[in-house]
């Protein structure tokens, strides 16, 4: 075997480099490879990693398959342990269905395969543990209904564990009473069900936990998993409780994406993360709040899902008020990315005084880059689109970089002339009165780069009007990117952008020259 294009054989690599390669090799393949050469056998066993990869065959004799896997796993762990400490243990199972996975991992009345592997003495001091169960047919292999297998209480090795990644576990027993995770720095749970009380207990004992990712997971109360979970780790009754809380004193990177929790309280989930530097959230707006001020927050990625399924008569002002109030949490952020799964018109506030009140008079004075992705109603139905854009420009007074990705639901096919000699006297682009009546600090002093991404509907559509407004009013603009899937449409707009810039500059008697990357 040779490195691609170099003519160098893997056998020519140094022991340290080859050991690093074998660190990621599947254990059963590694055992076969090690049988070929004494040098490889020693290096593989001393790599400190055991990677157990298994493809469920779906046969009738599930017991035989489990025993075969456990025998080989025990042999691999013993071989690695004989050469030193097992520092990395990965458990990767691939199956075609939930039933196939359950039959292999934890058939009722039989032993739990994962618990058996983790209870091996050789696995008790692992630093990196990954348990991935991939189900074909699910997006990214993740079961979005709370997992399909169980891990018993106290199963996880805690003494030296630094990194933990678990997918598709239906009842995750994170730790037993008295257990501690002194070195744990990163936790990622995908498609899991876990008791909030147990998760909080793990966080409380993991004083170095800097990264916490919770994705497609159910954070359960005392009765949501099973009747057997009624112990002191479970949440108390929800009577009199205003909101759930998750305290993460050391976490600097938090992801809470597509998660659910019992809907028995009105306040949703309150996050206490004082050292937060990066936050990503995907879910309904208004269900999450930040208790502590994150003074060091550098970036936030927010994807708000439409909980009313585009039934505008149900929305009222709730989504608008919740959006701007939630934005108060990020007045120290430098980068903010917002994606809306509902019309951008739903966040429009007609009066700037009302907007300031919703923001608590806290503008985003540290924000340098703003990205917004949303769809909007074609005008005149979408007359509040410009108001929403005005609101965003107002609350971000010092942004340098603005990216807007606006799409519509129209099926209109654009009919646009592509004559190089066409001028604006024939194809007039209207003004946006809702934007013209305000003065924005970011346009006067800060905005240097604009990227607009859209699918052009017609010459005078809102996106083109917006491009014209920004080109004429961003006084220190250096770059403007216009993106459209149709090259000719993009070039058509670009020619006019140059003209708008030039004409506006002449009107201001300015000698400044804008450079464009189109």
PECOR-V365565 format. One line per field, one symbol per residue. phi: phi as a letter, one per 20 degrees, with the letter a starting at -180 (. if undefined). psi: psi as a letter, one per 30 degrees, with the letter a starting at -180 (. if undefined). A space follows every 50 residues. Layout:
phi: ???
psi: ???
//
This chain:
phi: .cfgmdmefgfeffgfffffffgdfggffffffffebffffffffefncc dedbdfemffefffffffffffffffffffffeqefeccdccddbebfff fffeebfgndfeffgfffefgfefdfecccdddddfoeflmeeedoncbd cffmfffdfcfdcccccleebeefbegnfccfdfdbccdcmddbfgffff ffffedfdfdccdcclddeeefdeeaffeecfffffgefneeaeccecfd fdccccclecbgeeceemddddcfdfdcccccrffnecbdfefefefdbc dcceeffdlmeffeflegfffffffffgfdfdfeccdccdebgfffdfdf dffffgffemldfefdfdcccccadbeffefefegfffffgfffecfcfe ccccddccefdfefdcfdfgefcffedfdfedffefedddffffccfdcc cdcadfeagdffgfgfgffffedefdfdccdddbfefffffgfgfffgff fffffffeldefdeecdd
psi: klkkffgkkefflleeeeeeeffgkkeeeeeeefffkeeeeeeefgfgkj jjkkjkfglfieeeeeeeeeeeeeeeeeeeeffakjfkjkjjkklfleee eeeeehkkflljeeeeeffkffgfgkfkkkjkjkkkfkkggkjggglfll klkgekkfegkekkjkkhkfjjjellkfkliffkfkkjkkhlkkkeeeee eeeefifgjfkjkjkhljjlafffdlffgiafflkllfkfkellkjkiff kfjkkjkhlllkhflffbkkkjifgkfkkkkkakkffklkekkifgkekk jkjkkjfghgjfffebgeeeeeeeeefffhffkfkkkkkkglkfffgkje keeeeeeefggjliffkfkkkkklllkkkfehffeeeeeeeeeefifgkf kkkkjkllgkgkkkjkkhkffklffeikklljefefflkkeeeefejfkk kkkljkelegleeeeeeeeeeffjfgkekkkkkkfjeeeeeeeeeeeeee eeeeeeeghkgkkkkkj.
//
